[in-house]
Amino acid sequence: MRLLVVEDEVKLANLLRRGLEEEGYAIDTAADGGEALWLAQENPYDAVVLDVMLPDVDGFEVCRRLRASGRWAPVLMLTARDSVPDRVEGLDAGADDYLTKPFSFAELLARLRALMRRGAPERPATLGVGDLTVDPAGRRVARGDVTIELTPKEFALLEYFARHPGEVLSRSRLIEHVWDFAYDGDSNVVDVYVRYLREKVDRPFGRESIETVRGAGYRLREDDGSPN
């Protein structure tokens, strides 16, 4: 899942990036409203963490412009201003939730998960492909009745596959959504993590659900992944 964090405090922005990346999210950051608007217009984000107090366009106006332009990713606003009128203004601007500084990272993570779970019709609480189930909120994966343990990045990759069953996903698209906008490492990282997933969700169950599409990328089969 790919998130945009808009925060002009460098230390906090870095802490949020590091913490969210450890949870398996791909993160882009913006330090002002103008950059945030540009990134949000150019990229499909799954959620936006948006500070209110920004050096140019404030968070309220950023949110208004996003909504006006048809960008409906869930928005979690961050602010040091705790008054009721400020919270009302943020919600009226189109924000989905409001978190007051200082906050715990655990609460921010829980709120983001709740927003992404309920935020859009295409985000069911649990994703099912054949007998493979992926629970984004609980970060759980199972094949039938067997729970499968995955690392945060493995989970993020499988979740993206599960949101696009039967669709051929290129390596560049997977990197963009599962790693991040600025990732400049070896594209073979996708092949490595697909191999990790196959070792955990396919081979122990005699399945071949993650297919290689030669010259195009990978696809998660929409059936139960049994060998043809």
C-alpha atoms as an extended CHARMM CRD file, in Angstrom:
* protein
*
       228  EXT
         1         1  MET       CA              0.0000000000        0.0000000000        0.0000000000  PROA      1               0.0000000000
         2         2  ARG       CA              1.2910000000        3.4320000000       -0.9270000000  PROA      2               0.0000000000
         3         3  LEU       CA              0.8720000000        6.4420000000        1.3740000000  PROA      3               0.0000000000
         4         4  LEU       CA              1.6730000000       10.1390000000        1.0820000000  PROA      4               0.0000000000
         5         5  VAL       CA              2.9590000000       11.8210000000        4.2580000000  PROA      5               0.0000000000
         6         6  VAL       CA              2.7620000000       15.6300000000        4.1820000000  PROA      6               0.0000000000
         7         7  GLU       CA              4.7560000000       17.0790000000        7.0760000000  PROA      7               0.0000000000
         8         8  ASP       CA              7.1590000000       20.0310000000        7.1780000000  PROA      8               0.0000000000
         9         9  GLU       CA              8.8540000000       19.0160000000       10.4490000000  PROA      9               0.0000000000
        10        10  VAL       CA             11.7790000000       17.0060000000        9.1090000000  PROA      10              0.0000000000
        11        11  LYS       CA             12.2880000000       14.9170000000       12.2410000000  PROA      11              0.0000000000
        12        12  LEU       CA              8.6210000000       13.9010000000       12.4660000000  PROA      12              0.0000000000
        13        13  ALA       CA              8.4110000000       13.2310000000        8.7290000000  PROA      13              0.0000000000
        14        14  ASN       CA             11.4230000000       10.9180000000        8.9500000000  PROA      14              0.0000000000
        15        15  LEU       CA              9.9990000000        9.1170000000       11.9890000000  PROA      15              0.0000000000
        16        16  LEU       CA              6.6930000000        8.5630000000       10.2220000000  PROA      16              0.0000000000
        17        17  ARG       CA              8.4020000000        7.3410000000        7.0650000000  PROA      17              0.0000000000
        18        18  ARG       CA             10.6060000000        4.9050000000        8.9410000000  PROA      18              0.0000000000
        19        19  GLY       CA              7.7880000000        3.5680000000       11.1100000000  PROA      19              0.0000000000
        20        20  LEU       CA              5.3510000000        3.1120000000        8.2400000000  PROA      20              0.0000000000
        21        21  GLU       CA              7.9740000000        1.4920000000        6.0180000000  PROA      21              0.0000000000
        22        22  GLU       CA              8.6850000000       -0.9970000000        8.8190000000  PROA      22              0.0000000000
        23        23  GLU       CA              4.9870000000       -1.8700000000        8.6980000000  PROA      23              0.0000000000
        24        24  GLY       CA              5.3020000000       -2.6670000000        5.0020000000  PROA      24              0.0000000000
        25        25  TYR       CA              3.9310000000        0.5380000000        3.4620000000  PROA      25              0.0000000000
        26        26  ALA       CA              5.5190000000        2.3920000000        0.5660000000  PROA      26              0.0000000000
        27        27  ILE       CA              5.9240000000        6.0620000000        1.5280000000  PROA      27              0.0000000000
        28        28  ASP       CA              6.2850000000        9.3120000000       -0.3890000000  PROA      28              0.0000000000
        29        29  THR       CA              6.8150000000       12.5090000000        1.5930000000  PROA      29              0.0000000000
        30        30  ALA       CA              6.1020000000       16.1670000000        0.9000000000  PROA      30              0.0000000000
        31        31  ALA       CA              7.2710000000       19.1220000000        2.9790000000  PROA      31              0.0000000000
        32        32  ASP       CA              4.7140000000       21.6790000000        1.7760000000  PROA      32              0.0000000000
        33        33  GLY       CA              1.2390000000       21.9150000000        0.3190000000  PROA      33              0.0000000000
        34        34  GLY       CA              2.3380000000       22.6130000000       -3.2320000000  PROA      34              0.0000000000
        35        35  GLU       CA              4.4870000000       19.5100000000       -3.4010000000  PROA      35              0.0000000000
        36        36  ALA       CA              1.6980000000       17.4690000000       -1.7890000000  PROA      36              0.0000000000
        37        37  LEU       CA             -0.8220000000       18.5870000000       -4.4030000000  PROA      37              0.0000000000
        38        38  TRP       CA              1.5500000000       17.7700000000       -7.2380000000  PROA      38              0.0000000000
        39        39  LEU       CA              2.3520000000       14.2930000000       -5.8890000000  PROA      39              0.0000000000
        40        40  ALA       CA             -1.3030000000       13.5130000000       -5.1860000000  PROA      40              0.0000000000
        41        41  GLN       CA             -2.2930000000       14.5260000000       -8.7140000000  PROA      41              0.0000000000
        42        42  GLU       CA              0.4510000000       12.3820000000      -10.2550000000  PROA      42              0.0000000000
        43        43  ASN       CA              0.1650000000        9.2360000000       -8.1250000000  PROA      43              0.0000000000
        44        44  PRO       CA             -2.6710000000        6.9910000000       -6.8670000000  PROA      44              0.0000000000
        45        45  TYR       CA             -2.2960000000        6.9040000000       -3.0650000000  PROA      45              0.0000000000
        46        46  ASP       CA             -4.1260000000        4.5620000000       -0.7420000000  PROA      46              0.0000000000
        47        47  ALA       CA             -4.1770000000        7.1990000000        2.0370000000  PROA      47              0.0000000000
        48        48  VAL       CA             -2.7390000000       10.6220000000        2.8780000000  PROA      48              0.0000000000
        49        49  VAL       CA             -1.3350000000       11.7290000000        6.2440000000  PROA      49              0.0000000000
        50        50  LEU       CA             -1.6770000000       15.5070000000        6.0950000000  PROA      50              0.0000000000
        51        51  ASP       CA             -0.3090000000       18.0790000000        8.5450000000  PROA      51              0.0000000000
        52        52  VAL       CA             -2.4370000000       21.2220000000        8.9280000000  PROA      52              0.0000000000
        53        53  MET       CA              0.3390000000       23.7510000000        9.5210000000  PROA      53              0.0000000000
        54        54  LEU       CA              2.3500000000       23.8780000000        6.3030000000  PROA      54              0.0000000000
        55        55  PRO       CA              4.6230000000       26.6950000000        5.0600000000  PROA      55              0.0000000000
        56        56  ASP       CA              2.6270000000       27.5800000000        1.9370000000  PROA      56              0.0000000000
        57        57  VAL       CA             -0.8270000000       26.0970000000        1.3170000000  PROA      57              0.0000000000
        58        58  ASP       CA             -2.1990000000       24.8520000000        4.6410000000  PROA      58              0.0000000000
        59        59  GLY       CA             -3.5640000000       21.3510000000        5.1200000000  PROA      59              0.0000000000
        60        60  PHE       CA             -7.2080000000       22.4480000000        5.0460000000  PROA      60              0.0000000000
        61        61  GLU       CA             -6.7600000000       23.9950000000        1.6080000000  PROA      61              0.0000000000
        62        62  VAL       CA             -4.7390000000       21.0350000000        0.3470000000  PROA      62              0.0000000000
        63        63  CYS       CA             -7.5690000000       18.7280000000        1.3600000000  PROA      63              0.0000000000
        64        64  ARG       CA            -10.1920000000       20.9580000000       -0.2950000000  PROA      64              0.0000000000
        65        65  ARG       CA             -8.2340000000       21.0040000000       -3.5510000000  PROA      65              0.0000000000
        66        66  LEU       CA             -7.7080000000       17.2480000000       -3.5150000000  PROA      66              0.0000000000
        67        67  ARG       CA            -11.4250000000       16.6400000000       -3.1200000000  PROA      67              0.0000000000
        68        68  ALA       CA            -12.2780000000       19.2610000000       -5.7400000000  PROA      68              0.0000000000
        69        69  SER       CA             -9.9940000000       17.5000000000       -8.2240000000  PROA      69              0.0000000000
        70        70  GLY       CA            -11.5900000000       14.1120000000       -7.5880000000  PROA      70              0.0000000000
        71        71  ARG       CA             -8.8670000000       12.6260000000       -5.3870000000  PROA      71              0.0000000000
        72        72  TRP       CA            -10.7140000000       10.5260000000       -2.8070000000  PROA      72              0.0000000000
        73        73  ALA       CA             -7.9400000000        8.6820000000       -0.9600000000  PROA      73              0.0000000000
        74        74  PRO       CA             -8.6700000000        8.7230000000        2.7930000000  PROA      74              0.0000000000
        75        75  VAL       CA             -7.0530000000       11.7360000000        4.5260000000  PROA      75              0.0000000000
        76        76  LEU       CA             -5.8380000000       11.6550000000        8.1240000000  PROA      76              0.0000000000
        77        77  MET       CA             -5.0860000000       15.2090000000        9.2900000000  PROA      77              0.0000000000
        78        78  LEU       CA             -2.4210000000       15.9480000000       11.8910000000  PROA      78              0.0000000000
        79        79  THR       CA             -2.4520000000       19.1280000000       13.9440000000  PROA      79              0.0000000000
        80        80  ALA       CA             -1.3350000000       20.6930000000       17.1940000000  PROA      80              0.0000000000
        81        81  ARG       CA             -4.5880000000       22.6940000000       17.2310000000  PROA      81              0.0000000000
        82        82  ASP       CA             -7.0680000000       20.8690000000       19.4330000000  PROA      82              0.0000000000
        83        83  SER       CA            -10.0690000000       23.1980000000       19.3540000000  PROA      83              0.0000000000
        84        84  VAL       CA            -13.4460000000       21.9730000000       18.1590000000  PROA      84              0.0000000000
        85        85  PRO       CA            -13.6520000000       24.6220000000       15.3780000000  PROA      85              0.0000000000
        86        86  ASP       CA            -10.2920000000       23.4360000000       13.9850000000  PROA      86              0.0000000000
        87        87  ARG       CA            -11.4230000000       19.8120000000       13.9620000000  PROA      87              0.0000000000
        88        88  VAL       CA            -14.6920000000       20.7980000000       12.3140000000  PROA      88              0.0000000000
        89        89  GLU       CA            -12.8450000000       22.8140000000        9.6610000000  PROA      89              0.0000000000
        90        90  GLY       CA            -10.6430000000       19.8610000000        8.8250000000  PROA      90              0.0000000000
        91        91  LEU       CA            -13.5800000000       17.4720000000        8.4930000000  PROA      91              0.0000000000
        92        92  ASP       CA            -15.5550000000       20.0070000000        6.4640000000  PROA      92              0.0000000000
        93        93  ALA       CA            -12.5560000000       20.3490000000        4.1260000000  PROA      93              0.0000000000
        94        94  GLY       CA            -12.9430000000       16.6770000000        3.2780000000  PROA      94              0.0000000000
        95        95  ALA       CA            -10.6800000000       14.9450000000        5.8040000000  PROA      95              0.0000000000
        96        96  ASP       CA            -11.7270000000       11.5070000000        6.9970000000  PROA      96              0.0000000000
        97        97  ASP       CA            -10.1180000000       11.6010000000       10.4400000000  PROA      97              0.0000000000
        98        98  TYR       CA             -8.2260000000       13.9930000000       12.6990000000  PROA      98              0.0000000000
        99        99  LEU       CA             -5.3180000000       13.2420000000       15.0430000000  PROA      99              0.0000000000
       100       100  THR       CA             -3.9410000000       15.7820000000       17.4950000000  PROA      100             0.0000000000
       101       101  LYS       CA             -0.2190000000       16.1440000000       18.1820000000  PROA      101             0.0000000000
       102       102  PRO       CA              1.4690000000       14.7030000000       20.1410000000  PROA      102             0.0000000000
       103       103  PHE       CA              0.1610000000       11.2680000000       19.2290000000  PROA      103             0.0000000000
       104       104  SER       CA              1.3020000000        7.6830000000       19.5440000000  PROA      104             0.0000000000
       105       105  PHE       CA              2.4780000000        5.9440000000       16.3950000000  PROA      105             0.0000000000
       106       106  ALA       CA              0.3370000000        2.9350000000       17.3040000000  PROA      106             0.0000000000
       107       107  GLU       CA             -2.7910000000        5.1010000000       17.2640000000  PROA      107             0.0000000000
       108       108  LEU       CA             -1.8460000000        6.6960000000       13.9340000000  PROA      108             0.0000000000
       109       109  LEU       CA             -1.3020000000        3.2330000000       12.4420000000  PROA      109             0.0000000000
       110       110  ALA       CA             -4.6230000000        1.9690000000       13.7770000000  PROA      110             0.0000000000
       111       111  ARG       CA             -6.4880000000        4.9800000000       12.4040000000  PROA      111             0.0000000000
       112       112  LEU       CA             -4.8590000000        4.5770000000        8.9940000000  PROA      112             0.0000000000
       113       113  ARG       CA             -5.8210000000        0.9260000000        8.8600000000  PROA      113             0.0000000000
       114       114  ALA       CA             -9.3970000000        1.7790000000        9.8060000000  PROA      114             0.0000000000
       115       115  LEU       CA             -9.5720000000        4.4980000000        7.1490000000  PROA      115             0.0000000000
       116       116  MET       CA             -8.2250000000        2.2650000000        4.4070000000  PROA      116             0.0000000000
       117       117  ARG       CA            -10.5250000000       -0.5560000000        5.4670000000  PROA      117             0.0000000000
       118       118  ARG       CA            -13.6780000000        1.5310000000        5.2410000000  PROA      118             0.0000000000
       119       119  GLY       CA            -12.5740000000        4.3070000000        2.9320000000  PROA      119             0.0000000000
       120       120  ALA       CA            -13.5080000000        2.9800000000       -0.4960000000  PROA      120             0.0000000000
       121       121  PRO       CA            -15.9540000000        0.3680000000       -1.8150000000  PROA      121             0.0000000000
       122       122  GLU       CA            -13.1610000000       -1.6270000000       -3.4180000000  PROA      122             0.0000000000
       123       123  ARG       CA            -11.5530000000       -2.2580000000       -0.0130000000  PROA      123             0.0000000000
       124       124  PRO       CA            -13.4050000000       -5.1470000000        1.6330000000  PROA      124             0.0000000000
       125       125  ALA       CA            -12.4320000000       -6.0250000000        5.1990000000  PROA      125             0.0000000000
       126       126  THR       CA            -10.9420000000       -9.3320000000        4.0200000000  PROA      126             0.0000000000
       127       127  LEU       CA             -9.6060000000      -10.1420000000        0.5680000000  PROA      127             0.0000000000
       128       128  GLY       CA            -10.2420000000      -13.6330000000       -0.7400000000  PROA      128             0.0000000000
       129       129  VAL       CA             -8.6480000000      -15.2540000000       -3.7910000000  PROA      129             0.0000000000
       130       130  GLY       CA             -9.4730000000      -18.9430000000       -4.0580000000  PROA      130             0.0000000000
       131       131  ASP       CA             -8.8080000000      -20.3640000000       -0.5960000000  PROA      131             0.0000000000
       132       132  LEU       CA             -6.2090000000      -17.6570000000        0.1250000000  PROA      132             0.0000000000
       133       133  THR       CA             -7.4270000000      -14.9270000000        2.4940000000  PROA      133             0.0000000000
       134       134  VAL       CA             -5.6790000000      -11.6520000000        3.2670000000  PROA      134             0.0000000000
       135       135  ASP       CA             -6.8430000000       -9.4660000000        6.1670000000  PROA      135             0.0000000000
       136       136  PRO       CA             -5.3670000000       -5.9640000000        5.6770000000  PROA      136             0.0000000000
       137       137  ALA       CA             -6.5720000000       -4.6320000000        9.0320000000  PROA      137             0.0000000000
       138       138  GLY       CA             -5.3370000000       -7.5670000000       11.0860000000  PROA      138             0.0000000000
       139       139  ARG       CA             -2.2660000000       -8.1250000000        8.8770000000  PROA      139             0.0000000000
       140       140  ARG       CA             -3.1360000000      -11.8170000000        8.6850000000  PROA      140             0.0000000000
       141       141  VAL       CA             -2.8600000000      -14.3190000000        5.8400000000  PROA      141             0.0000000000
       142       142  ALA       CA             -4.2520000000      -17.8240000000        5.6480000000  PROA      142             0.0000000000
       143       143  ARG       CA             -4.5240000000      -20.6270000000        3.1110000000  PROA      143             0.0000000000
       144       144  GLY       CA             -7.7100000000      -22.4460000000        4.0880000000  PROA      144             0.0000000000
       145       145  ASP       CA             -7.4830000000      -22.8740000000        7.8560000000  PROA      145             0.0000000000
       146       146  VAL       CA             -3.6780000000      -22.5610000000        7.9630000000  PROA      146             0.0000000000
       147       147  THR       CA             -2.2330000000      -19.2220000000        9.0890000000  PROA      147             0.0000000000
       148       148  ILE       CA              0.8180000000      -18.0410000000        7.1390000000  PROA      148             0.0000000000
       149       149  GLU       CA              3.4310000000      -15.7860000000        8.7210000000  PROA      149             0.0000000000
       150       150  LEU       CA              4.8080000000      -13.0480000000        6.4310000000  PROA      150             0.0000000000
       151       151  THR       CA              7.2140000000      -10.1410000000        6.8940000000  PROA      151             0.0000000000
       152       152  PRO       CA              5.7010000000       -6.6350000000        6.4690000000  PROA      152             0.0000000000
       153       153  LYS       CA              7.0640000000       -6.2890000000        2.9330000000  PROA      153             0.0000000000
       154       154  GLU       CA              5.9290000000       -9.7890000000        1.9290000000  PROA      154             0.0000000000
       155       155  PHE       CA              2.4800000000       -8.9470000000        3.2800000000  PROA      155             0.0000000000
       156       156  ALA       CA              2.3870000000       -5.6370000000        1.3690000000  PROA      156             0.0000000000
       157       157  LEU       CA              3.2610000000       -7.4350000000       -1.8760000000  PROA      157             0.0000000000
       158       158  LEU       CA              0.6930000000      -10.1850000000       -1.3770000000  PROA      158             0.0000000000
       159       159  GLU       CA             -1.9750000000       -7.6400000000       -0.4190000000  PROA      159             0.0000000000
       160       160  TYR       CA             -1.3840000000       -5.7390000000       -3.6460000000  PROA      160             0.0000000000
       161       161  PHE       CA             -1.6640000000       -8.9670000000       -5.6430000000  PROA      161             0.0000000000
       162       162  ALA       CA             -4.8800000000       -9.8170000000       -3.7770000000  PROA      162             0.0000000000
       163       163  ARG       CA             -6.3980000000       -6.4410000000       -4.6170000000  PROA      163             0.0000000000
       164       164  HSD       CA             -5.7520000000       -7.1260000000       -8.3200000000  PROA      164             0.0000000000
       165       165  PRO       CA             -6.4730000000      -10.8570000000       -8.8440000000  PROA      165             0.0000000000
       166       166  GLY       CA             -6.0850000000      -12.0950000000      -12.3930000000  PROA      166             0.0000000000
       167       167  GLU       CA             -4.3570000000       -8.8780000000      -13.4460000000  PROA      167             0.0000000000
       168       168  VAL       CA             -0.8330000000       -8.9130000000      -14.8620000000  PROA      168             0.0000000000
       169       169  LEU       CA              1.2840000000       -6.5910000000      -12.6910000000  PROA      169             0.0000000000
       170       170  SER       CA              4.5860000000       -5.3420000000      -14.0720000000  PROA      170             0.0000000000
       171       171  ARG       CA              7.7070000000       -5.1560000000      -11.9380000000  PROA      171             0.0000000000
       172       172  SER       CA              7.7140000000       -1.3580000000      -12.1980000000  PROA      172             0.0000000000
       173       173  ARG       CA              4.1090000000       -1.1550000000      -10.9970000000  PROA      173             0.0000000000
       174       174  LEU       CA              4.8370000000       -3.4480000000       -8.0750000000  PROA      174             0.0000000000
       175       175  ILE       CA              7.8890000000       -1.4090000000       -7.1020000000  PROA      175             0.0000000000
       176       176  GLU       CA              5.8720000000        1.8120000000       -7.3170000000  PROA      176             0.0000000000
       177       177  HSD       CA              3.1130000000        0.5620000000       -5.0300000000  PROA      177             0.0000000000
       178       178  VAL       CA              4.9290000000       -1.7880000000       -2.6700000000  PROA      178             0.0000000000
       179       179  TRP       CA              8.2670000000       -0.0520000000       -2.3370000000  PROA      179             0.0000000000
       180       180  ASP       CA              8.0670000000        3.6940000000       -3.0540000000  PROA      180             0.0000000000
       181       181  PHE       CA              8.1150000000        6.4610000000       -5.6320000000  PROA      181             0.0000000000
       182       182  ALA       CA             11.8370000000        7.1580000000       -5.2150000000  PROA      182             0.0000000000
       183       183  TYR       CA             13.0530000000        3.5460000000       -5.0500000000  PROA      183             0.0000000000
       184       184  ASP       CA             16.1760000000        3.2750000000       -7.1690000000  PROA      184             0.0000000000
       185       185  GLY       CA             17.4320000000       -0.1690000000       -6.1930000000  PROA      185             0.0000000000
       186       186  ASP       CA             17.6440000000       -3.3200000000       -8.2870000000  PROA      186             0.0000000000
       187       187  SER       CA             14.2950000000       -4.2510000000       -9.8810000000  PROA      187             0.0000000000
       188       188  ASN       CA             15.2000000000       -7.8740000000       -9.1040000000  PROA      188             0.0000000000
       189       189  VAL       CA             13.8730000000       -7.1360000000       -5.6090000000  PROA      189             0.0000000000
       190       190  VAL       CA             10.4190000000       -7.9930000000       -6.9810000000  PROA      190             0.0000000000
       191       191  ASP       CA             11.6060000000      -11.3980000000       -8.2010000000  PROA      191             0.0000000000
       192       192  VAL       CA             13.2210000000      -12.0640000000       -4.8370000000  PROA      192             0.0000000000
       193       193  TYR       CA             10.0570000000      -11.2600000000       -2.8810000000  PROA      193             0.0000000000
       194       194  VAL       CA              7.8360000000      -13.2050000000       -5.2730000000  PROA      194             0.0000000000
       195       195  ARG       CA             10.0990000000      -16.1860000000       -4.6050000000  PROA      195             0.0000000000
       196       196  TYR       CA              9.7170000000      -15.6260000000       -0.8480000000  PROA      196             0.0000000000
       197       197  LEU       CA              5.9270000000      -15.5430000000       -1.2180000000  PROA      197             0.0000000000
       198       198  ARG       CA              5.8380000000      -18.6960000000       -3.3040000000  PROA      198             0.0000000000
       199       199  GLU       CA              7.8470000000      -20.5040000000       -0.6380000000  PROA      199             0.0000000000
       200       200  LYS       CA              5.2600000000      -19.5330000000        1.9870000000  PROA      200             0.0000000000
       201       201  VAL       CA              1.8330000000      -19.3340000000        0.3020000000  PROA      201             0.0000000000
       202       202  ASP       CA              2.1830000000      -21.8010000000       -2.5940000000  PROA      202             0.0000000000
       203       203  ARG       CA              4.7460000000      -24.5790000000       -2.2770000000  PROA      203             0.0000000000
       204       204  PRO       CA              3.7930000000      -25.8820000000        1.2060000000  PROA      204             0.0000000000
       205       205  PHE       CA              0.2200000000      -26.3130000000       -0.1110000000  PROA      205             0.0000000000
       206       206  GLY       CA              1.0680000000      -27.7230000000       -3.5410000000  PROA      206             0.0000000000
       207       207  ARG       CA             -0.2250000000      -24.5890000000       -5.2510000000  PROA      207             0.0000000000
       208       208  GLU       CA              0.9800000000      -22.3900000000       -8.1180000000  PROA      208             0.0000000000
       209       209  SER       CA             -1.1340000000      -19.2930000000       -7.5620000000  PROA      209             0.0000000000
       210       210  ILE       CA              1.5230000000      -16.6420000000       -8.3240000000  PROA      210             0.0000000000
       211       211  GLU       CA              2.2790000000      -16.9660000000      -12.0230000000  PROA      211             0.0000000000
       212       212  THR       CA              5.1390000000      -15.4970000000      -14.0290000000  PROA      212             0.0000000000
       213       213  VAL       CA              3.9070000000      -13.8520000000      -17.2330000000  PROA      213             0.0000000000
       214       214  ARG       CA              6.9540000000      -13.8640000000      -19.4620000000  PROA      214             0.0000000000
       215       215  GLY       CA              8.0450000000      -10.3800000000      -20.5080000000  PROA      215             0.0000000000
       216       216  ALA       CA              5.2060000000       -8.7250000000      -18.5770000000  PROA      216             0.0000000000
       217       217  GLY       CA              5.3710000000       -9.4080000000      -14.8370000000  PROA      217             0.0000000000
       218       218  TYR       CA              3.3720000000      -11.5060000000      -12.3850000000  PROA      218             0.0000000000
       219       219  ARG       CA             -0.2510000000      -12.4620000000      -11.8190000000  PROA      219             0.0000000000
       220       220  LEU       CA             -2.1580000000      -13.9090000000       -8.8540000000  PROA      220             0.0000000000
       221       221  ARG       CA             -4.5530000000      -16.5070000000      -10.2550000000  PROA      221             0.0000000000
       222       222  GLU       CA             -8.2170000000      -16.0250000000       -9.3840000000  PROA      222             0.0000000000
       223       223  ASP       CA             -8.7790000000      -19.7360000000       -8.6700000000  PROA      223             0.0000000000
       224       224  ASP       CA             -7.2820000000      -21.7770000000       -5.8280000000  PROA      224             0.0000000000
       225       225  GLY       CA             -3.8890000000      -22.0300000000       -7.5480000000  PROA      225             0.0000000000
       226       226  SER       CA             -3.9510000000      -25.7960000000       -8.0640000000  PROA      226             0.0000000000
       227       227  PRO       CA             -1.5010000000      -26.9620000000      -10.7500000000  PROA      227             0.0000000000
       228       228  ASN       CA             -3.0540000000      -27.2790000000      -14.1920000000  PROA      228             0.0000000000
